Amino acid sequence: MTGRQRMAAATGSSGASSDDEPTGTRPFAAFEWMLSARYLRARRKEGFISVIAGFSFLGIVLGVATLIIVMAVMNGFRQELLGKILGLNGHMLVQPLENSLTDYTAVADRISKLNGVTLAVPLVEGQALASSPYNASGVLVRGLSEKDLRQLPSVANNIRQGTLEGFDQGQGIAIGKRLADQLSLRAGDNITLVAPRGTVTPMGTSPRIKAYKIAAVFEIGMSEYDSAFVFMPLPEAQAYFNRNGDVNAIEVYIQNPDDVGELRGAVQAAAQRPVYIVDWRQRNATFFNALQVERNVMFMILTLIVLVAALNIISGLIMLVKDKGHDIAVLRTMGASQGSIMRIFLITGASIGVVGTLVGVILGVLVCLNVEEIRQFISWITRTELFSPELYYLSRLPAKMDIRETVSVVIMALTLSLLATLYPSWRAARLDPVEALRYE
């Protein structure tokens, strides 16, 4: 049949159909799905189009999976750091004003009885140099009672060597595992602490040097703490740092960190003396704000991967419409409506987005559940240390998936994928069958 004959047939059929009943089918009929599936299958003639569709599919899979993985890792990173920082440092630091904090026992007892407060710990804090015959390192020495130390789960539940039994009675101290490794020491060995302010003599203040037995070695899991913190019995710390029966401050731990603003006034009133209070948000504001900014920027950057994949869907469908112009014209002359043609290409493009999103979610969840094992495997293969504890503070790579974030990623990917199919589908529906068949 020549081009003129086909055009005449097309014109005749369209004219005949106008007198009869509408030939449109119900939306998303079986033949629309059949044609969409057929257009998705690769054939030699449409090999390049299939390659574009394949890259679009991979782009959406990788984009969705990467977004889920990165958001989960950053959530886990923030939660782990927040838990470890607040688990050791407390949510509020109560410091004395005007007079020394000699009545710390009574003040801590009153604060600990407040609703929402779980623990109030008087402590002495100072800097020192820890040394052994093999090495030396700067440390932060904290003096507190055995009873209070046992109520800090991050330390008491992570003793790797030795014990905290009799911590108050002896002159033993507890040090972090990374510090013990740096100094090549173990529980039972002696460690020497050097404080810059020691005994006052006619010649001036001389450094205080004293050797202590290592009673326990703990491992919090945060390299910054495991390599720098030393815990000492409170009376010994008062003597070592020349505290005349007083303490530096009282650490206050509360049930919900977000309630710190509401409890601030109650704590100040319970102290019954002039005090200055610093909460965890003030002490770590810069760090956690930087984490939040980095998280938001990463989300925006990684969203571009999904956007590029959506643009690939557009280009692939436009090329497919151009290639299938003759088929579209034949379908129109056979009675297919513009809506039916549009739905065929809508299904074709949306299938890439929907299946790609589902596969991306599955891949992202699998990686998040095994992220630490994957890190160790890659480190073993490459013989390098990924996510060094010295740089990232944590000794393991955490991942915590947020359901709302995951749902938002899925909705975003599906929305971009569906929007990407609208223009090519509309263009296919608007194709004039007479023009398409003119030169056949």
C-alpha positions in Angstrom: 0.0 0.0 0.0 1.4 3.4 -1.0 1.6 6.4 1.2 -1.5 8.0 -0.4 -3.5 4.8 0.0 -2.6 4.7 3.7 -3.5 8.3 4.1 -6.8 7.8 2.4 -7.5 4.8 4.6 -6.6 6.8 7.7 -8.9 9.6 6.6 -11.7 7.2 5.7 -11.5 5.3 9.0 -11.5 8.4 11.0 -14.5 9.7 9.2 -16.4 6.5 9.6 -15.7 6.4 13.3 -17.3 9.7 13.9 -20.7 8.4 12.9 -20.5 5.3 15.1 -20.1 4.8 18.8 -16.9 6.1 20.4 -14.1 3.6 20.0 -12.1 4.6 23.0 -11.2 1.9 25.6 -11.3 2.2 29.3 -8.1 3.8 30.8 -5.1 1.5 31.3 -6.6 -1.3 29.3 -4.7 -4.6 28.8 -3.5 -3.6 25.4 -2.0 -0.4 26.7 0.1 -2.4 29.2 1.0 -4.9 26.5 2.3 -2.2 24.2 4.2 -0.5 27.0 5.9 -3.7 27.9 6.8 -4.4 24.3 8.3 -0.9 23.9 10.5 -1.6 27.0 12.0 -4.7 25.5 15.2 -4.2 23.5 15.2 -4.9 19.8 18.1 -4.3 17.4 16.4 -1.4 15.8 15.8 0.4 19.1 19.1 -0.6 20.7 20.2 2.9 21.5 16.8 3.8 23.0 17.0 0.7 25.2 20.5 1.7 26.3 19.1 5.2 27.4 16.3 3.4 29.2 18.8 1.2 30.9 20.9 4.1 32.1 17.8 5.9 33.3 16.9 2.8 35.3 20.4 2.5 36.8 20.4 6.2 37.5 17.2 6.0 39.6 18.4 2.8 41.4 21.7 4.3 42.3 20.2 7.7 43.2 17.6 6.3 45.5 19.9 3.8 47.1 22.6 6.4 47.6 20.2 8.9 49.1 18.9 6.3 51.6 22.4 5.1 52.5 23.9 8.5 53.0 21.0 9.8 55.0 21.0 6.7 57.2 24.7 6.9 57.8 24.5 10.6 58.7 21.6 10.0 61.0 23.5 7.1 62.6 26.6 9.3 62.9 24.7 12.1 64.6 22.8 9.7 66.9 26.0 7.8 67.9 27.9 11.1 68.5 25.0 12.6 70.4 24.6 9.5 72.5 28.2 9.2 73.4 28.9 12.9 73.9 25.8 13.3 76.1 26.3 9.9 77.8 29.6 11.1 79.1 29.3 14.9 79.4 25.8 15.2 80.6 23.0 17.6 79.4 23.7 20.5 81.8 26.9 21.7 83.4 26.2 23.6 86.7 29.2 25.8 87.6 29.5 27.9 90.8 29.4 31.7 90.9 30.9 34.0 93.6 31.7 31.1 96.1 33.4 27.8 95.6 31.1 24.7 95.3 31.9 23.2 98.7 28.3 22.3 99.3 28.3 20.1 96.2 26.8 17.1 97.9 23.6 18.9 99.0 23.3 20.8 95.7 23.6 17.6 93.7 21.1 15.8 95.9 18.5 18.6 95.4 19.0 18.6 91.7 18.8 14.9 91.3 15.3 14.9 93.0 13.8 17.0 90.2 11.3 15.4 87.8 13.1 14.6 84.6 16.6 14.5 86.1 18.2 11.1 86.2 21.6 11.9 87.7 23.6 14.8 89.2 27.4 14.1 89.3 29.8 16.4 91.2 33.2 16.3 89.5 36.7 17.7 89.5 38.3 18.2 86.1 41.8 19.1 85.0 44.3 18.6 82.3 47.4 16.5 82.7 50.2 14.6 80.8 49.9 10.8 80.9 53.2 9.0 80.4 54.6 5.5 80.4 58.1 4.2 79.6 57.0 4.0 75.9 55.0 7.1 75.1 53.2 10.2 76.5 49.9 11.9 75.7 47.8 14.8 77.0 44.7 13.7 78.9 41.6 15.2 80.6 41.3 13.9 84.1 37.9 13.7 85.8 37.4 12.9 89.4 34.1 11.4 90.5 32.9 8.8 92.9 32.6 5.1 92.1 28.8 5.3 92.7 28.5 8.0 90.0 30.9 6.4 87.6 28.9 3.1 87.7 25.8 5.1 86.7 27.4 6.2 83.5 26.5 3.3 81.1 28.9 4.5 78.4 31.8 3.7 80.8 30.5 1.1 83.3 29.1 -1.1 80.6 32.2 -1.0 78.4 35.0 -2.1 80.8 37.4 -4.1 78.6 40.1 -4.8 81.2 40.2 -4.7 85.0 37.3 -3.7 87.2 35.7 -0.7 89.0 35.4 -2.6 92.3 36.9 -0.6 95.1 37.5 2.4 92.9 36.9 4.8 95.8 39.1 3.0 98.2 42.3 2.6 96.2 44.4 4.9 94.1 43.6 3.2 90.9 42.3 5.0 87.8 40.3 4.1 84.7 41.6 5.0 81.3 40.4 4.6 77.7 41.5 1.7 75.5 43.0 3.9 72.8 45.1 5.7 75.4 46.2 2.4 76.9 47.2 1.2 73.4 49.1 4.5 72.7 51.0 4.1 76.0 51.4 0.3 75.6 49.8 -0.3 79.0 47.2 -2.7 80.4 45.1 -3.0 83.6 47.4 -3.5 86.5 50.3 -1.4 85.0 51.3 1.9 86.4 50.8 5.2 84.6 52.4 8.6 85.5 50.3 11.7 85.5 51.9 15.2 85.4 49.8 18.2 86.3 51.2 21.7 85.6 50.0 23.1 88.9 51.3 21.2 91.8 53.0 22.1 95.0 53.6 25.8 95.8 57.3 26.3 96.9 59.4 29.4 97.5 60.7 28.9 94.0 57.2 29.0 92.5 54.7 26.3 91.6 56.2 23.0 90.6 54.5 20.4 88.5 52.8 17.5 90.3 54.0 14.1 89.2 52.4 11.0 90.6 52.1 7.4 89.5 48.8 5.5 89.6 47.8 1.9 89.0 45.4 1.3 86.1 42.3 -0.3 87.7 40.2 -0.5 84.6 40.4 0.1 80.8 37.1 1.2 79.1 36.1 1.5 75.5 33.3 4.0 74.8 33.6 3.6 71.0 34.4 7.3 70.3 38.1 7.7 69.6 38.3 11.2 71.0 37.1 10.0 74.4 38.9 6.6 74.4 42.2 8.4 73.9 41.9 11.4 76.2 39.7 10.6 79.2 41.1 9.4 82.6 38.7 8.8 85.6 40.0 9.2 89.1 38.4 8.8 92.5 36.9 12.2 93.6 38.9 12.6 96.9 42.1 11.8 95.0 41.3 14.2 92.2 40.6 17.0 94.8 44.0 16.4 96.4 45.8 16.1 93.0 44.4 19.3 91.6 44.6 21.3 94.9 40.8 21.5 95.3 40.2 22.5 98.9 37.0 20.4 99.5 35.2 21.7 96.5 34.5 20.6 92.9 34.6 22.3 89.5 31.0 21.7 88.6 28.0 19.3 88.7 27.1 17.4 85.6 23.3 17.0 85.2 21.8 14.1 83.2 18.1 14.3 82.1 15.7 11.8 80.6 15.0 13.7 77.4 17.7 16.0 76.0 15.1 18.1 74.2 13.7 19.1 77.6 16.9 20.9 78.7 15.4 24.3 78.2 12.3 23.6 80.3 14.4 22.2 83.2 17.0 24.9 83.2 15.0 27.2 85.5 14.2 24.3 87.9 17.8 23.3 88.2 18.9 26.9 88.9 16.2 27.2 91.6 17.1 23.8 93.1 20.8 24.9 93.4 19.7 27.6 96.0 22.9 29.5 95.3 24.3 31.6 92.4 25.3 29.2 89.6 26.0 29.4 85.9 24.4 26.7 83.7 25.6 25.6 80.2 23.5 23.0 78.4 24.6 20.5 75.7 23.2 22.7 72.9 25.5 25.5 73.8 28.5 23.3 74.3 28.1 21.5 71.0 26.2 24.0 68.9 28.9 24.5 66.3 29.5 20.8 65.8 25.9 19.7 65.5 24.9 22.7 63.3 27.8 21.8 61.0 26.4 18.2 60.8 22.9 19.4 60.0 24.2 21.7 57.2 26.3 18.9 55.8 23.3 16.6 55.8 21.1 19.0 54.0 23.7 19.8 51.4 24.3 16.1 50.8 20.6 15.6 50.3 20.4 18.3 47.7 23.5 17.1 45.8 22.4 13.5 45.7 18.9 14.5 44.6 20.6 15.7 41.4 21.4 12.0 40.6 17.7 11.2 40.6 17.0 14.4 38.6 19.6 13.4 35.9 18.0 9.9 35.7 14.6 11.6 35.2 16.0 13.7 32.4 17.3 10.5 30.8 13.8 9.1 30.9 12.6 12.2 29.0 15.2 11.9 26.3 14.7 8.2 26.0 10.9 8.5 25.6 11.2 11.4 23.1 13.4 9.2 20.9 11.0 6.3 21.4 8.1 8.5 20.3 10.0 9.7 17.3 10.9 6.1 16.4 7.4 4.8 16.9 5.6 7.6 14.9 4.4 5.1 12.3 3.0 2.7 15.0 1.2 5.6 16.7 -0.4 6.6 13.5 -1.6 3.1 12.8 -3.0 2.8 16.3 -4.8 6.1 15.9 -6.3 5.0 12.6 -7.5 1.8 14.2 -9.4 3.9 16.8 -7.0 4.4 19.7 -7.7 7.7 21.4 -5.2 10.4 22.2 -5.6 9.5 25.9 -4.8 5.9 25.2 -1.6 6.8 23.3 -0.6 9.1 26.1 -1.2 6.4 28.7 0.9 3.8 26.7 4.0 6.1 26.9 3.2 7.2 30.4 3.2 3.5 31.5 6.5 2.9 29.6 8.3 5.8 31.3 6.7 5.3 34.7 7.6 1.7 34.8 11.3 2.6 34.6 10.9 5.1 37.5 8.7 2.8 39.7 10.8 -0.3 39.3 14.0 1.6 39.6 12.8 3.2 42.8 11.7 -0.1 44.3 15.1 -1.7 43.4 16.9 1.3 44.8 15.0 1.1 48.1 15.8 -2.6 48.4 19.5 -2.0 47.6 19.7 0.9 50.1 18.1 -1.1 52.9 20.4 -4.0 52.4 23.5 -1.8 52.4 22.3 0.1 55.5 21.7 -3.2 57.4 25.3 -4.4 56.6 27.1 -1.1 56.3 29.8 -2.0 58.9 30.5 -5.4 57.4 30.8 -3.8 53.9 33.2 -1.2 55.3 35.4 -3.9 56.9 35.3 -5.9 53.6 36.3 -3.0 51.5 39.1 -2.1 54.0 40.3 -5.7 53.8 40.2 -5.7 50.0 41.9 -2.3 49.6 44.2 -2.8 52.6 43.3 0.7 53.8 41.3 2.0 56.8 38.0 3.5 55.6 36.5 6.1 58.0 39.4 6.3 60.3 38.4 6.7 64.0 40.9 9.6 64.3 39.0 11.6 61.7 35.4 10.5 62.2 35.5 10.0 66.0 33.7 6.7 65.9 35.3 3.3 65.9 32.5 1.8 63.7 30.3 3.1 60.9 26.7 3.5 62.1 23.6 3.6 60.0 20.1 4.5 61.2 17.2 4.6 58.7 14.5 7.1 59.3 11.1 6.0 58.0 9.9 9.5 57.2 13.1 10.3 55.3 13.0 7.0 53.3 9.3 7.7 52.4 10.2 11.2 51.3 13.0 9.9 49.1 10.6 7.3 47.5 7.9 10.0 46.9 10.5 12.4 45.4 11.9 9.7 43.0 8.4 8.6 41.9 7.2 12.2 41.4 10.3 13.1 39.3 9.9 9.9 37.3 6.2 10.5 36.6 6.7 14.2 35.8 9.5 13.2 33.3 7.0 11.1 31.3 4.3 13.8 30.9 5.9 15.8 28.0 6.9 12.8 25.9 3.5 11.2 26.4 1.7 14.4 25.5 3.9 14.7 22.4 3.0 11.2 21.4 -0.7 11.8 21.9 -0.6 15.0 19.8 1.1 13.3 16.9 -0.9 13.7 13.7 -1.5 10.3 12.0 -1.8 11.8 8.6 1.6 13.5 8.9 3.2 10.4 10.3 2.0 8.3 7.4 2.5 10.9 4.7 5.9 9.7 3.6 5.5 5.9 4.2 
